[in-house]
Amino acid sequence: MYALDRKGLNYLQAQGIDVREYFRPSQEEDSAKNFLFREHMLAISDILIHALLFVRSEPSYRIETMLHERVFKNNPIEATFTRNSREETKTIVPDAYVEFACTSPSGKEKIPVLWELDRGTEDQKFFRRRIRAYIVFLRSRAFKTVFTIENITIAFATTKDHNRMKQMREWTRKELAGTNEPSWLSQLFLFTSLPENMGDIEPRQLFLDPVWYTPSDDENPLSLLGE
């Protein structure tokens, strides 16, 4: 694994790219030695690389925006939703955001996706807290102002196994039921399981094949990009 030093960050900044001001080599080295952090970061990179390979091979698709977790760590998303005269405010730091654009004879369609990469290390309490934050994010429609979009999909992908995916879906159902959320909200969450080695799945499979599941439907897997 490699990280840009201050000279590299300054170069990107000169090109108009937002970079963090703070940089300390020892912290980059410590992060790389943290196994869980390292594997999580590599999994995020694999997803984004697959997205780039996908649009390269599918001419009707392109990527309008791609944001990494580091962007959200510097600028967390805050959302507030009022329920029964009580305000609920949550903060989320997604692992990635990719906004696809699909061009067809009927026109151009935006397909925005917020990504969460699961390594099977979170317990139920922590995971459901994350789902609760996304519920507030979706109910408040904060995505409209944060990303200037009209709709969004929250994609949870686990590198553990199929049983972990079923577990995440079950926990999501429980959290949605806890506050009797509407059915349309449930449809905005999609889940899939990934191979440990991302080289074992083709980009087209990940984005176009029906390998994604809503929290409640076991019988009708979906395509992430809706085909």
N, C-alpha and C positions, 0 to 999 in steps of 0.2 A: 504494500500500500504506500501511496505517496501523497504528500500534501504540499501545496504551494508555500513558499517562504514569503517574506515581506516584499522582495523584489517582484516575485510573480504576482502577488496581490496588487501591488502598485501598477503593474502593467495592465491588469484587467480593469482597474479603476480608471486608468487613462483611456481605455476603450469605451468607457461609459457604463461599465458593469458594476452593480452594487456589490461591494465586498465589506466584510466586517473590519472594523478599525483595529480591533484587538488581535494580536498574534503573539504567541509564545511557543517556540519549538518544543519545549519540554512537555507542554500540555498535549500537543499533537502526538508525540511519542507515547505518552501515557494512555491516550485514547486508543492507539493502535494495539497496545498490550492488553486492553480490556476485551476479553474474548466475546462477551455478549454484545458489546457496542460494535466491535469490529464486524461480527457476522451480520448484525442488523444493518449496518451501513453498506456492506457488500450486497445484501439482498435488495436494498433500495436501488443501488446502482444497476443490478441485474434487471430490475423492472424497467428502469429508464432506458437502458441500452436496448431492451426488447422493443420498447415503444419506438425508438429511433429506427431500428431495423424493420419494424412493421411498416412504417410510412415510406421507407425506402423501397419496399417490395410491393406496396399497394398504392398506385398512383392516385386513386380517388381520395386518399386520406393525407392529411398533413397535420403537423403539430403547430398550433398557434402560440401556446404558452407551455413552458415546462419549469416548474419550481421545485427545488430540493428542500429536504427537511431543514437544512441550515438556514434557509431564508425564513422559514416559519419560527425557528428558534430565536432569530433576531427580531422578528415581528409576529408574535403570537396573535391568533385570531380570537377576538372576544365577541360574544353574542349574548343578548339579553332577551328573554321571552317572559311575558307577563301571563300568568295562569291564575285565575280566580283572585285577581287583584294582588297577586304576589309575584314580585320580580325574581327571576332565576337567571343568574349570570354565570357563564362558563367560558373557559379558555381552552382552545384546542391548538395543538402543534402537529399537523399532519406530517406523514413521512414524505409525501410528494403530491404535486398537483400537475396533471397533464390535461390540457385542453386540446382535443382533437377537432378537426374540421373535416367534414365529409362532403364532397361535391358530387352531385348526381344530376340527371336531367331535370329533376324537380327543383333544384336549387342547392344552396349550401346550408349545412346543418352543423351547429356546434355541439360537441359531446364532451362536457367537462367531467373529469374524474378526480376525486380526492382519494389518495392511497393510504392504506394502513398495512404495514408488513408485520405479521405475527410470527414469532419464533417459538411459540408454545411456552413462554416463560411467565406470562401473567396469570394470576389467579382470577377467580370469578369476580371478586369485589373490585379489583382494579379494572378489569375489562368492562364491567357494567358501568363503572364511573366514566369510562371513555365513551361508551354508547350514550349515556345520559348527556354528556357534553355535546355530542353530535345531534341528539334530539333537539336540544335548545338551539343549536346552530341552524338546523333545518326549519324548525317551527318559527324562528325569528326571521327567516329568509335573509340572514346575514350574507349569504353567498352572493346575493344580487348586488350588494354594495362592495363587497371585498373583491369579487372577480368580474363584476359587470356582466353577469350571465342570468338566464331565466330559469335554469334547472341544473341539477347536479346529481352525480352518483357517488356514493361512498363505497369504495371497493376494499374489502378486507381479504388479504391473501395470506395464507399460512404456509410455511415451509416444513411444518411438522408432519401431518398426515391427514387423511380424510376424517378420522375420528375427531381431531382437533377442530376441523371446520364445522362438524356437526355440533360440537360443544359450544363454539362461538355463536352459532345460529340459535342454539337453545338459550344461551344467556341473553342474546339480543331480544328474543321473544319475551322473556321474562321482564326485561327492562321496559319494553314497549307496553306490555300489559300492565305494568305497575302504575302507569298514569293514563291507561286507556287511550293510547295514541291511535290516530286514524289509520286506516289500512293503507292509504296512499303513502304515508311516511315509511311504512315497512318496506315498500317496493323500492325505496331509494337506497337500501342497503343490499349489497351483493357480496357473496363469499365464494372463495375457491381455495383449493389446495394446490400447491406448487411442488414440483420435484425438488429435492435437495440441490441437484445440479440443474440450473436453468438451461443448460445446453440440451437437456432432454425434452424440452418443449419448444416448438416452433413459435415465433411471434404471432403468426396468424391464428394458431390454436388459442393462444392466450386472449387475443382481442376479438376474434370473430366466432370461434367455436362455442357451442352451448355448454360451457363448463362452469358457469356461475349460478349460484342459488340465492334466492331471497330467504329471509329468515324462516318462512313457514311452508314453502312449497318444495317438497322432495321429488315431485314427479316431472316438473317442467323446468329443466335448467335453461339458462338464458345466455345470449351472447353479450359481452360487456358493452360493445358498441352498437348493439341493437339490431343486428342483421339476422 
